[in-house]
Amino acid sequence: MTVQLKKPGATCVAVHLTDRDSFARHSAALPAATRQWLATVGFDGAPYSHALLPGSDGRLQAVWAGVRSTDHPWALAALPRQLPTGRYRLGSDGLAADDEAAALSWQLGSHVFSRYKAPSRASAELLIAPSAGARHGLLLAQVIAATRDLINTPAEHLGPAELAAAVQQAAQAHGAKLKQTVGDALLKAGFPAIHAVGRAAVQAPRLIELSWGDPQSPRLTLVGKGVCFDSGGLDIKSPEGMRQMKKDMGGAATALGLATLVMALKLKVRLTLLIPAVENAIAGNAYRPGDVIKTRSGLHIEIGNTDAEGRVILCDALSYAAESQPDLLIDLATLTGAARVALGGQLPALFCRQMGQARDLVDLGLALQDPLWHLPLWRDYHPGIESEIADIVNTGRGPQAGAINAAIFLEDFVPAAQDWLHIDLYAWNDSARPGRPVGGEAQTLRTLLAWLQLRYGR
């Protein structure tokens, strides 16, 4: 734990915060020798920059750090692995620190996925006096880090059973109930689409169901795509396309992270988390292109391509979720490459039925530096996913509007009156930025939590 919630001692080195606009004013109050030193090392308050101030005894006396703003979620994220190892505190000579952003950014700036490789060096520690903001920031950081770790774990060590164990751990921590429907029991329970996609794998497919909260509160249901590895099935992916497919359960990991925060913060909801967990594998009993699968809803799906498996498992989970008529239904899925072509890896695609709701979420995401972007549920494209021999086909007739085609496919399994959000996310950082190393990422987690807090209260 590199952020500790306790009153800093006198031996902690002060980190003073500034920005380019404020630096001249802040530096004017410093001794002339200090101003000269900062000028010598070229420090001007630029974001993610810092300057070490030596004392007369040769020890580190203080640090000046540049930020974009003190409440920015990545304000201090560059410091933990750049500063000399030791203990630090937030200083008072510059801008007033934001405890939540400081705890969040410092903790995530120090986090590395260390299951298989030890960190190259220890991170610097930050001590913050306990406060509501610091506690919230640290909670967010811990859940985001856990979500990233799940996404980063290879399929060899994170199949459907291990994903279920991660959900069970969260359930035990927060007094929730857990139910699993596994293997051929999926057929008996009415989840044939989940079974069809996952039946060829060594680990049996399953539906993981967590329940928590007061039954009298509004029902919030989260659904996460849990494809623990996606070979593409018989329509096998290229080596390049398959390389990162351990991350195809990023929607499930993010949904679990959001559920964990809902429980930890005790939102006034009746929470259900549903994760259809499978591996899309190749074997003699793998589902095939051209197969027709009857789903839980009664609709028949023609399989145009076995690599469009996410929407097939989600349709059973969404149908099941809608049966309890939740106040709100949210699904999260690493669903389409088309969403990445349209928006790139940093902007998850948001689909919902209410324009005002979409605008509120986009605005909130921009304000929190945890963005998502609205794409339309354009029903005029529906003929492109209609089959000649079944109700619907899991691929469109051409390469255009692939993310929209997937979304309107899912919409067929969600009643028209149901309040529903579909988020098509990447769950990955292709390049490193402060606090966001290459690898798994918990996209939209902070935005969705803040929006749910506004909707349901703590």
QUIFEN-V514802 format. One record per residue. RES is the residue in one letter. PHI is phi in radians with two decimals (999 if undefined). Layout:
BEGIN
RES_PHI, RES_PHI
END
This chain:
BEGIN
M_999, T_-1.64, V_-1.99, Q_-2.04, L_-1.58, K_-2.72, K_-1.10, P_-1.17, G_-1.57, A_-1.17, T_-1.41, C_-1.27, V_-1.38, A_-1.34, V_-1.96, H_-1.65, L_-1.82, T_-2.65, D_-2.40, R_-1.07, D_-1.25, S_-1.74, F_-1.09, A_-1.04, R_-1.16, H_-1.17, S_-1.26, A_-1.09, A_-1.52, L_-1.56, P_-1.03, A_-1.02, A_-1.12, T_-1.19, R_-1.05, Q_-1.12, W_-1.09, L_-1.12, A_-1.19, T_-1.10, V_-1.50, G_1.37, F_-1.39, D_-2.34, G_1.53, A_-1.10, P_-0.96, Y_1.20, S_-1.74, H_-2.68, A_-2.37, L_-1.60, L_-1.82, P_-1.41, G_-1.55, S_-1.15, D_-1.58, G_1.50, R_-1.54, L_-1.24, Q_-1.61, A_-2.84, V_-2.29, W_-1.88, A_-2.22, G_-1.56, V_-2.32, R_-1.26, S_-2.81, T_-1.24, D_-1.68, H_-1.21, P_-1.12, W_-2.01, A_-0.93, L_-1.92, A_-1.17, A_-1.40, L_-1.35, P_-0.99, R_-1.80, Q_-1.91, L_-1.28, P_-1.00, T_-1.03, G_2.79, R_-1.93, Y_-2.28, R_-2.39, L_-1.38, G_-1.47, S_-2.12, D_-1.46, G_-2.07, L_-1.24, A_-1.20, A_-1.30, D_-1.81, D_-1.06, E_-1.15, A_-1.14, A_-1.12, A_-1.14, L_-1.09, S_-1.24, W_-1.17, Q_-1.13, L_-1.26, G_-1.17, S_-1.69, H_-1.35, V_-2.34, F_-1.40, S_-2.01, R_-1.10, Y_-2.01, K_-2.55, A_-1.22, P_-1.03, S_-1.23, R_-2.78, A_-1.34, S_-1.49, A_-1.20, E_-1.78, L_-2.11, L_-1.84, I_-2.22, A_-1.04, P_-1.01, S_-2.72, A_-1.07, G_-1.13, A_-1.12, R_-1.11, H_-1.17, G_-1.09, L_-1.21, L_-1.07, L_-1.00, A_-1.10, Q_-1.13, V_-1.26, I_-1.08, A_-1.09, A_-1.13, T_-1.11, R_-1.04, D_-1.09, L_-1.07, I_-1.15, N_-1.31, T_-1.26, P_-1.10, A_-1.08, E_-0.99, H_-2.03, L_-2.53, G_-1.67, P_-0.96, A_-1.19, E_-1.22, L_-1.10, A_-1.10, A_-1.14, A_-1.14, V_-1.17, Q_-1.08, Q_-1.08, A_-1.14, A_-1.07, Q_-1.14, A_-1.16, H_-2.12, G_1.20, A_-1.66, K_-1.73, L_-2.22, K_-2.36, Q_-2.21, T_-2.03, V_-2.15, G_1.08, D_-1.13, A_-1.10, L_-1.08, L_-1.15, K_-1.16, A_-1.52, G_1.61, F_-2.20, P_-1.21, A_-1.24, I_-1.08, H_-1.10, A_-1.07, V_-1.20, G_-1.70, R_-1.22, A_-1.44, A_-1.45, V_-1.11, Q_-1.44, A_-1.17, P_-1.17, R_-2.80, L_-1.95, I_-1.72, E_-2.32, L_-1.91, S_-2.27, W_-2.70, G_1.85, D_-1.31, P_-1.03, Q_-1.49, S_-1.46, P_-1.01, R_-1.50, L_-1.96, T_-2.07, L_-1.93, V_-2.18, G_-2.20, K_-1.21, G_-2.00, V_-1.47, C_-1.26, F_-2.73, D_-2.14, S_-1.34, G_1.66, G_1.24, L_-1.11, D_-1.51, I_-1.09, K_-1.25, S_-1.24, P_-0.96, E_-1.14, G_-1.22, M_-1.56, R_-0.96, Q_-1.82, M_-1.34, K_-1.12, K_-1.47, D_-1.31, M_-1.79, G_-1.08, G_-1.15, A_-1.13, A_-1.08, T_-1.20, A_-1.10, L_-1.13, G_-1.07, L_-1.13, A_-1.06, T_-1.08, L_-1.17, V_-1.01, M_-1.25, A_-1.09, L_-1.62, K_0.97, L_-1.08, K_-1.47, V_-2.42, R_-1.75, L_-1.57, T_-2.21, L_-2.01, L_-2.10, I_-2.26, P_-1.32, A_-1.98, V_-2.57, E_-2.05, N_-1.51, A_-1.93, I_-2.03, A_-2.82, G_-1.11, N_-1.82, A_-1.18, Y_-1.19, R_-2.11, P_-1.03, G_1.66, D_-1.10, V_-2.07, I_-2.01, K_-1.43, T_-1.74, R_-1.01, S_-1.28, G_1.76, L_-1.22, H_-1.79, I_-1.87, E_-1.53, I_-1.55, G_-1.42, N_-2.74, T_-1.26, D_-1.47, A_-1.76, E_-1.48, G_-1.08, R_-1.20, V_-1.23, I_-1.28, L_-1.18, C_-1.13, D_-1.17, A_-1.15, L_-1.17, S_-1.05, Y_-1.11, A_-1.04, A_-1.22, E_-1.08, S_-1.57, Q_0.86, P_-1.16, D_-1.11, L_-2.60, L_-2.16, I_-2.20, D_-2.04, L_-2.22, A_-2.72, T_-1.42, L_-1.64, T_-2.41, G_-1.20, A_-1.10, A_-1.14, R_-1.26, V_-1.10, A_-1.27, L_-2.14, G_1.37, G_-1.31, Q_-1.52, L_-2.07, P_-1.10, A_-1.60, L_-1.88, F_-2.14, C_-2.73, R_-1.57, Q_-2.02, M_-1.06, G_-1.09, Q_-1.09, A_-1.07, R_-1.12, D_-1.07, L_-1.19, V_-1.09, D_-1.09, L_-1.14, G_-1.06, L_-1.15, A_-1.14, L_-1.63, Q_1.01, D_-2.40, P_-1.40, L_-2.60, W_-2.36, H_-1.41, L_-2.10, P_-1.50, L_-1.47, W_-1.56, R_-1.18, D_-1.12, Y_-1.51, H_-1.02, P_-0.96, G_-1.25, I_-2.02, E_-1.65, S_-1.73, E_-1.33, I_-2.11, A_-2.44, D_-1.25, I_-2.74, V_-2.08, N_-1.47, T_-2.40, G_-1.42, R_-1.46, G_-2.76, P_-1.37, Q_-1.32, A_0.96, G_-1.10, A_-1.18, I_-1.20, N_-1.00, A_-1.13, A_-1.17, I_-1.30, F_-1.06, L_-1.10, E_-1.07, D_-1.10, F_-1.87, V_-2.09, P_-0.93, A_-1.06, A_-1.49, Q_-1.37, D_-1.29, W_-2.54, L_-2.06, H_-2.09, I_-2.13, D_-1.76, L_-2.07, Y_-1.62, A_1.07, W_-2.73, N_-1.88, D_-1.36, S_-2.37, A_-1.48, R_-2.35, P_-0.92, G_1.40, R_-2.37, P_-1.22, V_-1.01, G_2.30, G_-1.04, E_-2.46, A_-1.62, Q_-1.21, T_1.24, L_-1.10, R_-1.21, T_-1.16, L_-1.12, L_-1.09, A_-1.07, W_-1.17, L_-1.17, Q_-1.11, L_-1.15, R_-1.36, Y_-2.02, G_1.37, R_-1.39
END
